[in-house]
Structure formats: C-alpha cells, structure tokens
Amino acid sequence: MDNQEIASFWDANAPDWIEAVRAGWDVYREMVNNPAFFELLGDISGMRVLDVGCGEGYNTRKFADLGAEVVGTDVSRLMIASANDHETGEPRGIEYHQAPASDMGMLADVSFDAALSTMTLMDLGDYAESIREIARVLKPGGLFQFSVTHPCTMTRMWRWMYDDRGDKTGVVVGDYFALAPSRPGSDIDEWYFGGAPRDVRQTTRPFRIPRFFRTLSEYFNTLTEAGFSVEKLFEPHASRQAAAKHPNIADTRVIPYFLIFRCRKRVEPEETN
Ligand SMILES: C[S@@+](CC[C@H](N)C(=O)[O-])C[C@H]1O[C@@H](n2cnc3c(N)ncnc32)[C@H](O)[C@@H]1O
C-alpha cells in the first residue's frame, strides 16, 4: 500500500477522528500515553521541534505550549487542513505541511533539535525510509522520541482472554514474525474510541486504519542503522489507583499496549572536530 492510499484512509477517518480527539474520548491518550510521553520528554522550551504524523495537531499544540517552535507534518490533507484551521483560530506559530514521513523535502537537513511522534510510526508503510528522513532533518545529538502500539502484544493475530467473571486476564498473540521484517504487509484495522459516549459509539462508523506489523527488533535495528542510539524504552500503563477509578484503562495493566522509544541522533566522530 503506498502513501497516497494510506492518506485516503486517514482523510476518510478525519472528520470523526477530529471530533473524538478534541472531545477527549481518546482516554488511553489522555490518561496513559500523554502523561508518560510528556514526563519522559522533559523541557523542550526554545527547541525547534518536528511532530511527525501530527494528525489534526492535538499534541503538536501541546509541544508548542511547552515553549517549542514547532513544525507538524502529516500525510493526510484533511488532518493538515484541520490543524491549519485551528492554528488560524488560535495561533501558536506552528507551521504545518502535508507530507509523508519518508519524504519531507520542504525541511532542511540538520535543522531540528528534536523530532517527536505520537502513535503514528506503526501506521507507516515505509518505516525505514521515514526513520532515515527523520535522521536527515535532526541535528547531531538531536532527540527523537516516539510512541507506537506495542509490537509484541499488538500483533497481527491477537485476542483477549477472560476469567470466569468476564475480566480480561491476558491476550493470545500470534503471527508475530509473519510479515516482518523485509515484506511488511498491511491489514485494515477497524475500531472506535471506547471512551466515547455509548450513543456515539453505537452510531459512528469505525475508523479504518491500515496497520503494518513489525517486530521489536525491526523497530530497534532500523533506528541504530539510521544513526540513532536508543536511550530508553518505556511501556506506559495505568497506575493501580487510576485503573480502579477508570475501568476503561484498566486493561493497560494486563499487557503492555504501548511502547515509547527515546533516542538520540549519534554525534559521529568527524562532527565533534
Ligand atoms: C493515530 S494518528 C496520530 C496523530 C497524532 N500524532 C496524534 O497523536 O493525534 C496517525 C496519523 O499518522 C498519519 N500518517 C499515516 N501514515 C503517515 C505517513 N506515511 N507519513 C506521515 N503521516 C502519516 C495519519 O494521517 C494520522 O494522522
């Protein structure tokens, strides 16, 4: 599947996606992923930051609110149009471009202090090319932090296991190696935000999202081959108290759903002279 076709899926998802995200119905983002991502991120004020696969700009605006000078890119025309509309209404000085992560030719070499990406890189058909493109625009020593669905649990074949009371106890995973590393295939995943009100969930057409399956080693080895050092991995999950209070994030304590990579573009010896 090429980027044009992937973009057409995201353009079709865009209207409902934008409404749901801005309503705060992405409870995994609000209560699990973003708190972990931003804690790990630390201070980015004054940095020039790229948000890769920025969608309609929800987190892009948060990066700008932390004092960064932010550029967002996304393959979907409608996501970028919506991000631009928001920027016009509430300017933060964010610059948006419609572009696939593997070809961000409008961005100069070594021009960013940090590249960030939230829940996008598992959706790329051309992961390796995109990682090399991100390395191109980052300064030596630049930060690259991104989150993805966890490749070891969100496999091509997976289903929940339940106990006698109907509580989730684990997942069965499979087909982990089937499509990686050299011939990543794609499937269309269909789902809607579980945190949305019941009537919305019952009446809204599910998102249709092309998914690409990669092993953990493919994620990791591609990064190191492109010139990154991986500094830290983090598997965000709800605290015991948060899970008790918000049952719809409790399943993040059963298996790791998400994985955050914190990487650094290596400074090559000739660059230190
Ligand atoms: C799950 S959404 C996440 C959006 C945003 N980062 C957020 O946290 O709200 C994934 C995004 O990846 C974008 N995307 C998919 N393939 C892409 C590619 N090859 N290059 C850039 N963006 C891509 C989609 O258009 C979509 O906006």
The ligand as an ORCA input file, in Angstrom:
! r2SCAN-3c Opt
* xyz 0 1
  C      -3.134      7.580     15.139
  S      -2.960      9.081     14.244
  C      -1.956     10.035     15.373
  C      -1.975     11.501     15.060
  C      -1.244     12.409     16.063
  N       0.147     12.107     16.187
  C      -1.897     12.353     17.413
  O      -1.254     11.951     18.400
  O      -3.055     12.762     17.488
  C      -1.804      8.611     12.974
  C      -1.508      9.710     11.968
  O      -0.462      9.242     11.107
  C      -0.661      9.819      9.837
  N       0.147      9.053      8.889
  C      -0.060      7.787      8.441
  N       0.922      7.437      7.584
  C       1.758      8.502      7.502
  C       2.963      8.753      6.783
  N       3.487      7.832      5.979
  N       3.564      9.943      6.947
  C       3.028     10.886      7.776
  N       1.892     10.712      8.455
  C       1.267      9.531      8.337
  C      -2.161      9.759      9.652
  O      -2.627     10.637      8.648
  C      -2.651     10.112     11.048
  O      -2.896     11.498     11.152
*
